Amino acid sequence: MAGHSKWANIQHRKGRQDEKRGKVWTRVIREIMVAARLAGGDLDTNPRLRMAVEKAKAANMPADTIKRNIDKATGNLEGVQYEEIRYEGYGIGGVALMVDTMTDNKVRTVAEVRHALSKHGGNMGTEGSVSFQFKHCGQLILAPGTSEDKVMEVALDAGAEDVLVDDEGAIEVLTQPTDFEAVKAALDQAGLTPGMAEVTYRAENTIELSEDDQLKMQKILDALEELDDVQEVYHNAAL
């Protein structure tokens, strides 16, 4: 399946995350705390916490920092209580946006998200206004040059739903959220290490934008991602 270069997008995103390492830590800590509060601090029985801890380790977070925040969330230490809130809206050219936040003050958070959108030409939508345009799934992307046949054999045997290849040769493996860990483990065991692997919301269709509108759309994404309470921003723009 042809498509835009997902590998280039990954490298771009990783570079931006490296520039904002402190913010990455803040977001991962919140994810750890919410996951631990909802389903306990045992990694073996809490897949969401397990994935959050993997993100923390990938961001070079010290083990004692990880443990301290799990303890806060499970009541062993005093800590802030965060709640998850999703906002939906629109960017440039009707681009669909979903903004996942974790906050201890939802009045502040909704005001900040609304301001970031309106300041740069976007606007808030109602609940459910764009979420139908995204699929909740596991997504693993491997670098161009990886053996498509080998990826397909390993991934499909492990329970993947689909394997796609873009114009640049990057390989995208899609799974049900519940099958993500098994497929990732199978790929790792076969020596096929994804450049990106996460449970995400993937746009069913993308919207093409002019070069000028792409720059405007990037300003919206930057403004949202700069907000302390924002965890993830999903969109269907072909940037």
C-alpha positions in Angstrom: 0.0 0.0 0.0 1.5 3.3 -1.1 1.5 6.3 1.2 3.4 9.1 2.7 6.8 8.4 4.3 6.0 7.2 7.8 9.7 6.7 8.5 10.5 10.4 7.8 7.7 11.4 10.0 9.1 9.2 12.8 12.5 10.7 12.6 11.0 14.2 12.6 8.9 13.4 15.7 11.8 11.8 17.5 13.9 14.8 16.9 11.3 17.1 18.3 10.9 14.9 21.3 14.6 15.0 21.9 14.4 18.7 21.9 11.8 18.5 24.6 13.2 15.8 26.8 11.9 17.4 30.1 8.4 17.6 28.7 8.6 13.9 27.6 9.5 13.0 31.2 6.5 14.9 32.5 4.1 13.2 30.2 5.5 9.7 30.8 5.3 10.3 34.6 1.6 11.2 34.3 1.0 8.2 32.2 2.7 6.0 34.8 0.7 7.5 37.6 -2.7 7.1 35.8 -2.0 3.6 34.7 -0.8 2.5 38.2 -3.8 4.2 39.9 -6.3 2.5 37.5 -4.9 -1.1 37.6 -2.2 -1.3 40.3 1.5 -1.1 40.3 2.3 -4.7 39.2 3.9 -4.6 35.7 3.0 -8.3 35.1 -0.8 -7.6 35.4 -1.0 -4.1 34.1 -0.1 -3.8 30.4 -0.7 -0.1 30.2 1.7 0.5 33.1 4.2 -1.9 31.4 4.1 0.2 28.2 4.4 3.5 30.2 7.5 2.1 32.0 9.0 1.1 28.6 8.5 4.7 27.4 10.2 6.0 30.6 13.2 3.7 30.1 13.4 4.8 26.4 13.5 8.4 27.6 16.4 7.4 30.0 14.3 8.0 33.2 16.0 6.6 36.3 14.5 3.5 37.8 14.0 5.2 41.2 12.0 8.0 39.6 9.8 5.4 37.9 9.2 3.5 41.2 8.5 6.7 43.2 5.7 7.7 40.8 4.2 4.2 40.8 4.2 4.4 44.6 2.6 7.8 44.6 -0.2 6.5 42.3 -0.9 3.4 44.3 -1.1 5.3 47.6 2.3 4.4 49.1 3.4 8.1 48.7 1.3 11.3 48.7 0.9 12.6 45.1 -1.3 14.6 42.8 -4.4 13.0 41.3 -4.7 13.3 37.5 -7.7 12.6 35.3 -7.8 11.8 31.6 -9.8 14.1 29.3 -9.9 14.0 25.5 -10.8 17.0 23.4 -11.8 16.9 19.8 -11.5 19.7 17.2 -10.4 20.8 13.8 -7.2 22.3 12.4 -6.4 23.9 9.0 -8.5 22.7 6.0 -10.8 20.6 8.2 -8.0 18.4 9.6 -9.4 16.3 12.4 -7.7 16.6 15.8 -7.9 14.5 19.0 -6.0 15.9 22.0 -5.4 13.6 25.0 -4.7 15.3 28.3 -4.0 14.4 31.9 -4.8 17.2 34.3 -5.4 18.1 37.9 -7.4 21.2 36.8 -9.7 20.6 33.8 -10.9 24.2 33.7 -7.4 25.3 33.1 -6.8 22.6 30.5 -9.8 23.2 28.4 -9.1 26.9 28.3 -5.5 26.3 27.2 -6.5 23.8 24.5 -9.2 26.1 23.2 -6.8 29.1 23.1 -4.0 27.1 21.3 -6.5 26.1 18.6 -8.2 29.4 18.1 -5.0 31.4 18.1 -3.6 29.4 15.1 -6.8 28.9 13.0 -8.3 25.8 14.6 -11.4 25.3 16.7 -12.9 23.0 19.3 -15.4 20.3 18.4 -17.9 18.4 20.4 -17.3 15.0 21.9 -17.4 12.4 19.1 -17.1 15.0 16.3 -13.9 13.5 14.9 -13.0 10.4 16.9 -14.8 8.2 14.3 -12.1 9.1 11.8 -9.4 7.3 13.9 -8.9 3.6 14.7 -7.5 2.5 18.0 -4.8 0.0 17.2 -1.2 -1.1 17.7 1.2 0.4 15.2 4.8 -0.8 14.6 6.9 0.8 11.9 10.2 -0.7 10.6 12.9 1.1 8.6 13.0 1.0 4.8 15.2 -1.9 3.7 13.7 -4.4 6.2 12.6 -7.6 4.6 8.9 -7.2 3.9 8.4 -11.0 3.5 10.0 -11.7 6.9 8.0 -9.0 8.6 4.8 -10.3 7.1 5.5 -13.9 8.1 6.4 -13.1 11.7 3.8 -10.4 12.3 0.8 -12.2 10.8 1.8 -15.5 12.6 1.8 -13.5 15.9 -1.7 -12.0 15.3 -1.1 -8.8 13.3 -4.1 -7.5 11.3 -2.2 -6.0 8.4 1.2 -5.2 7.0 1.6 -2.1 4.8 4.5 -0.6 2.9 4.8 3.1 2.0 6.5 4.8 -1.0 9.9 4.9 0.8 9.8 1.2 1.8 9.0 1.7 5.5 6.9 -1.2 6.8 3.9 -0.6 9.0 2.4 -3.4 11.1 -1.1 -2.9 12.5 -2.6 -4.9 15.3 -5.5 -5.0 17.7 -4.5 -3.2 20.9 -4.7 -6.5 22.8 -2.3 -8.2 20.4 0.2 -5.4 20.3 2.6 -6.8 22.9 2.6 -10.3 21.4 3.4 -9.0 17.9 6.1 -6.7 19.2 7.7 -9.5 21.1 7.6 -11.8 18.0 9.3 -9.1 15.9 11.9 -8.4 18.5 12.7 -12.1 18.8 13.1 -12.4 15.1 15.6 -9.5 15.1 13.1 -7.1 13.5 13.2 -4.1 15.8 10.6 -1.4 15.0 11.7 2.2 14.9 8.4 3.1 16.5 6.0 0.8 18.4 2.9 2.1 20.3 -0.8 1.7 20.8 -2.2 4.7 19.1 -5.1 6.3 17.3 -4.4 6.0 13.6 -6.2 8.2 11.0 -8.4 6.1 8.7 -7.8 8.7 5.9 -5.5 11.6 5.6 -6.1 15.1 4.3 -3.7 16.7 1.8 -2.6 20.3 2.6 -0.8 22.9 0.6 2.7 23.8 1.7 1.5 27.0 3.3 -1.3 25.2 5.1 1.1 22.5 6.3 3.1 25.2 8.0 0.0 26.6 9.6 -1.1 23.1 10.8 2.3 22.5 12.3 1.9 25.7 14.4 -1.3 24.3 15.8 0.4 21.0 16.6 3.4 22.8 18.2 1.1 25.0 20.3 -0.9 22.0 21.6 2.2 19.9 22.3 3.8 22.7 24.3 0.9 22.6 26.8 1.9 20.9 30.0 -1.3 18.9 30.3 -1.3 17.5 26.8 -0.1 13.9 26.5 -0.8 13.1 22.8 -2.1 14.8 19.8 -3.6 12.7 17.0 -4.5 14.2 13.5 -5.2 13.2 10.0 -3.1 15.7 8.1 -0.6 14.5 5.6 2.4 16.5 6.7 
